[in-house]
Amino acid sequence: MRPIVAHVDRLQRLAAFDAAARAGSFTGAAAELSTSQPAVTRQIRELELALGITLFHRSANRSALTDAGRALADSIDLAFTGIERRLAEIRDPDPMFVLAAPPGFAQQLIVPVLEGLHDALPDVDVRLWLYDRDDELDSGTYDLAIRVGSGSWPDLDDVELFAERVIPVASISLADDLGLHAGSSPTEVLSAPLLHMEAEGRMWMSWAIWLEAFGLVLTPGRRRVLYNSYPIVVQRALAGGGVALGWQGIVSQLLDDELLVQVGPEVASDQSYWLTWPTRRSSDHRVRLVADWLVATTESQRTRT
């Protein structure tokens, strides 16, 4: 027997708790579930007794989640959402094809040629899902996903697209103003205004990792602006707002068009960009068609001159 069944013998109590947590009141939960407020109160009280924890701070007009209640509510919401998505897949044998990719990768390598995907996957709608953090993939449903890492994810098949090779890049005007060029030293790069991506939850190389390759660290006390989207970082670099890290293969066209220029040495990591999909989907011909298209397309996009 699963532990959850042993502790919560009537799983409807979890549904009542979920509704109350989202509605912010037992009355709102009762309206959503088409039952009475006393029935919801009883279900939640019995759930608290079964778990041995208090889930709500009760007041006259509202019920606020305790810390334990908030943690449980987040987990239940994630679990229920996953079940609902899986049921939707089961009910619909031919759902929309979902391709997940980091925003910067998608903007530079997929969006410009996305219409060509119809040749590989005719008569099927495609959703391009842009994600910023790896944990978003864990709670979502997709057919194919572009990931950064060392490969060999549990329950996933993968194909390596290209290795992670990173260079500092800037607009021509900023590079000229600062006297930076492809042969500039890491120390000279460190003295320039740097454009930072938030590193938490992301596998991509950060400025701290790039500098570490040369025995350098970020200047203590130096104030930073952190961006949570790589396309915004690229836009700031194009506008002359600072030096950004540029991934070879993703910023290739911007370099070819001389919208950005290399202003320092390259650093290669032991990571790569990978095309991944759930192992259980390996026999799906659509996955194979799109995977082949992506491998060929990204290679063409990266190497074009």
C-alpha positions in Angstrom: 0.0 0.0 0.0 1.3 3.5 -0.8 2.1 5.6 2.2 -0.3 8.3 1.0 -3.2 5.8 1.0 -2.3 4.6 4.5 -2.2 8.1 5.9 -5.1 9.6 3.8 -7.7 6.8 3.5 -10.1 9.1 1.6 -8.2 10.9 -1.1 -11.2 13.2 -1.6 -9.9 15.1 1.4 -6.9 16.1 -0.7 -9.3 17.5 -3.3 -11.1 19.5 -0.6 -7.8 20.8 0.8 -6.6 21.8 -2.7 -9.8 23.7 -3.5 -9.6 25.5 -0.1 -5.9 26.4 -0.6 -6.6 27.9 -4.0 -9.8 29.7 -3.0 -8.5 31.0 0.2 -11.6 30.0 2.1 -13.7 26.9 2.9 -16.8 28.6 1.5 -15.0 29.2 -1.8 -13.9 25.6 -1.9 -17.5 24.4 -1.2 -18.8 26.4 -4.1 -16.1 25.0 -6.4 -16.8 21.4 -5.3 -20.7 21.9 -5.3 -20.9 20.8 -1.7 -21.5 22.5 1.7 -19.0 24.5 3.7 -19.4 22.2 6.8 -18.6 19.3 4.5 -15.3 20.9 3.4 -14.5 21.9 7.0 -15.0 18.3 8.1 -12.9 16.9 5.2 -10.0 19.2 6.0 -10.2 18.6 9.8 -10.1 14.9 9.2 -7.1 15.4 6.9 -5.3 17.4 9.6 -6.0 14.6 12.2 -4.8 11.9 9.8 -1.5 13.8 9.0 -1.0 15.1 12.5 -0.4 18.7 11.3 -2.3 22.0 11.1 -2.9 23.1 7.6 -4.8 26.3 8.1 -4.9 29.3 10.4 -8.6 29.8 10.8 -10.3 33.2 11.3 -13.8 34.5 11.0 -13.8 35.4 7.3 -10.7 33.6 5.9 -8.5 30.6 6.3 -4.8 31.2 5.7 -2.4 28.3 5.0 0.3 27.5 7.6 3.8 26.9 6.4 3.1 23.1 6.3 -0.1 23.7 4.5 1.6 25.9 1.9 4.2 23.2 1.3 1.5 20.5 0.9 -0.6 22.8 -1.3 2.3 23.3 -3.7 3.0 19.6 -3.9 -0.7 18.7 -4.5 -1.1 21.4 -7.1 2.0 20.0 -9.0 0.8 16.4 -8.7 -2.8 17.2 -9.8 -1.5 19.3 -12.7 0.7 16.4 -13.8 -2.1 13.9 -13.6 -4.5 16.2 -15.5 -1.9 16.6 -18.3 -1.3 12.9 -18.5 -5.1 12.2 -18.6 -5.4 14.7 -21.4 -2.7 12.8 -23.4 -4.4 9.5 -22.8 -7.8 10.9 -23.9 -6.3 12.6 -27.0 -4.1 10.1 -28.9 -2.8 12.9 -31.2 -2.2 16.0 -29.1 -0.4 19.1 -30.1 3.3 18.6 -30.5 5.2 20.4 -27.7 8.8 21.5 -28.3 10.5 22.9 -25.2 13.7 25.1 -25.6 15.6 27.8 -23.7 14.6 31.3 -25.0 18.0 32.2 -26.4 18.3 28.9 -28.3 14.8 29.2 -29.6 15.1 32.8 -30.7 18.3 32.4 -32.6 18.1 28.8 -34.0 14.5 27.7 -34.1 12.1 30.6 -34.6 13.8 31.8 -37.8 13.1 28.4 -39.5 10.1 27.2 -37.5 7.9 27.2 -40.5 10.1 24.5 -42.0 8.9 22.1 -39.3 5.6 21.8 -41.1 7.5 19.8 -43.8 8.7 17.4 -41.1 5.4 17.2 -39.2 2.5 18.1 -41.6 -1.1 18.4 -40.3 0.0 18.7 -36.6 -0.1 21.9 -34.5 3.2 22.7 -32.8 3.6 24.6 -29.6 7.0 26.2 -28.9 7.4 26.2 -25.1 10.1 28.5 -23.8 11.4 27.6 -20.4 14.1 29.3 -18.3 14.8 26.8 -15.5 15.4 23.1 -15.6 12.9 22.3 -12.9 10.1 23.7 -15.2 10.7 20.6 -17.4 10.2 18.3 -14.5 6.7 19.6 -13.9 5.7 20.0 -17.5 4.6 17.8 -20.4 6.6 18.0 -23.7 7.5 15.8 -26.7 11.0 17.1 -27.2 13.2 19.4 -25.2 16.5 21.2 -25.7 18.6 20.9 -22.5 22.1 21.8 -21.4 24.0 19.3 -19.4 26.3 16.3 -19.6 23.7 13.9 -21.0 22.2 10.6 -19.6 19.1 12.0 -17.9 16.9 9.3 -16.2 14.0 8.1 -18.3 15.2 10.3 -21.3 16.8 9.5 -24.6 19.1 12.1 -26.0 21.1 13.3 -29.0 24.0 15.8 -28.7 23.6 18.9 -30.8 26.7 20.8 -30.0 29.2 21.4 -27.2 29.0 24.5 -24.9 31.6 27.0 -26.0 31.2 30.5 -24.6 32.8 33.8 -25.6 32.2 37.4 -24.3 30.4 39.5 -26.9 29.5 43.2 -27.2 28.2 45.7 -29.7 30.8 47.2 -32.0 30.4 50.7 -30.5 30.9 49.5 -26.9 33.9 47.4 -27.9 35.4 50.4 -29.6 34.7 52.6 -26.6 36.3 50.2 -24.2 39.2 49.1 -26.5 38.0 45.5 -26.4 38.5 42.9 -29.2 38.8 39.1 -29.7 42.3 39.2 -28.3 41.4 41.1 -25.1 42.5 39.4 -21.9 40.1 38.1 -19.3 41.2 40.8 -16.9 40.3 43.5 -19.5 36.9 41.8 -19.9 36.3 41.8 -16.1 36.9 45.5 -16.0 34.0 46.1 -18.5 30.3 46.3 -17.5 29.0 42.7 -17.5 25.5 41.6 -18.3 24.4 38.8 -16.0 21.8 36.0 -16.2 20.4 34.6 -13.0 22.3 31.4 -12.4 20.0 29.6 -9.9 18.3 26.6 -11.4 20.1 27.0 -14.7 22.8 24.7 -16.1 24.3 27.3 -18.5 27.7 28.9 -17.9 27.7 32.0 -15.8 30.2 34.8 -15.6 31.6 33.3 -12.4 32.3 30.0 -14.2 33.8 31.8 -17.2 36.1 33.9 -15.0 37.1 30.8 -12.9 38.6 29.3 -16.0 41.2 32.1 -15.8 41.7 32.1 -12.1 39.6 35.3 -11.7 36.5 36.1 -9.6 33.8 38.8 -9.9 34.9 42.0 -8.2 33.6 42.0 -4.6 31.0 44.6 -3.9 30.5 45.4 -7.5 26.7 45.9 -8.0 25.0 43.7 -10.7 21.8 43.7 -12.5 20.5 40.1 -13.0 18.2 39.2 -15.9 16.0 36.2 -16.0 15.9 35.8 -19.8 18.7 35.4 -22.2 17.0 37.3 -25.1 16.9 40.4 -22.8 20.7 40.0 -22.1 21.3 39.9 -25.9 19.1 42.9 -26.4 21.1 44.8 -23.8 24.3 43.8 -25.5 23.0 44.9 -28.9 22.1 48.2 -27.4 25.6 48.7 -26.0 24.6 48.1 -22.4 27.4 45.8 -21.5 29.4 42.7 -22.3 27.4 39.4 -22.5 28.3 35.8 -22.6 27.6 34.4 -26.0 27.2 30.7 -26.8 28.9 29.6 -30.0 26.2 28.3 -32.3 23.5 30.6 -30.7 25.1 34.0 -31.4 26.8 32.9 -34.7 24.4 34.8 -36.9 24.7 38.0 -34.8 28.5 37.7 -35.1 28.3 37.1 -38.9 26.0 40.1 -39.3 28.5 42.2 -37.2 25.8 43.1 -34.8 28.0 41.7 -32.0 31.7 41.1 -31.9 33.9 38.8 -29.8 35.8 40.7 -27.1 37.7 38.0 -25.3 38.8 34.3 -25.2 36.5 31.3 -25.5 35.8 28.9 -22.7 34.6 25.4 -23.3 32.8 23.3 -20.7 32.1 19.6 -20.3 28.5 20.3 -21.1 26.6 20.3 -24.4 23.2 21.3 -25.8 21.1 18.1 -26.1 17.9 17.2 -27.8 16.0 15.0 -25.3 12.7 13.1 -25.2 11.0 10.7 -22.8 12.2 7.2 -23.4 8.6 6.0 -23.5 8.1 8.2 -26.6 11.0 6.7 -28.6 8.7 4.7 -30.8 6.6 7.7 -31.7 7.3 8.5 -35.4 6.6 12.2 -34.8 9.4 12.4 -32.2 11.8 10.9 -34.6 10.8 13.1 -37.5 11.1 16.3 -35.5 14.4 15.1 -33.9 15.9 14.5 -37.3 14.7 17.9 -38.5 16.1 19.7 -35.4 19.5 18.0 -35.7 19.8 19.0 -39.4 18.4 22.5 -38.9 20.5 23.5 -35.9 23.6 22.2 -37.6 22.7 24.3 -40.7 21.9 27.4 -38.6 25.1 27.2 -36.5 27.5 26.7 -39.5 26.0 29.1 -42.0 28.1 32.0 -43.0 
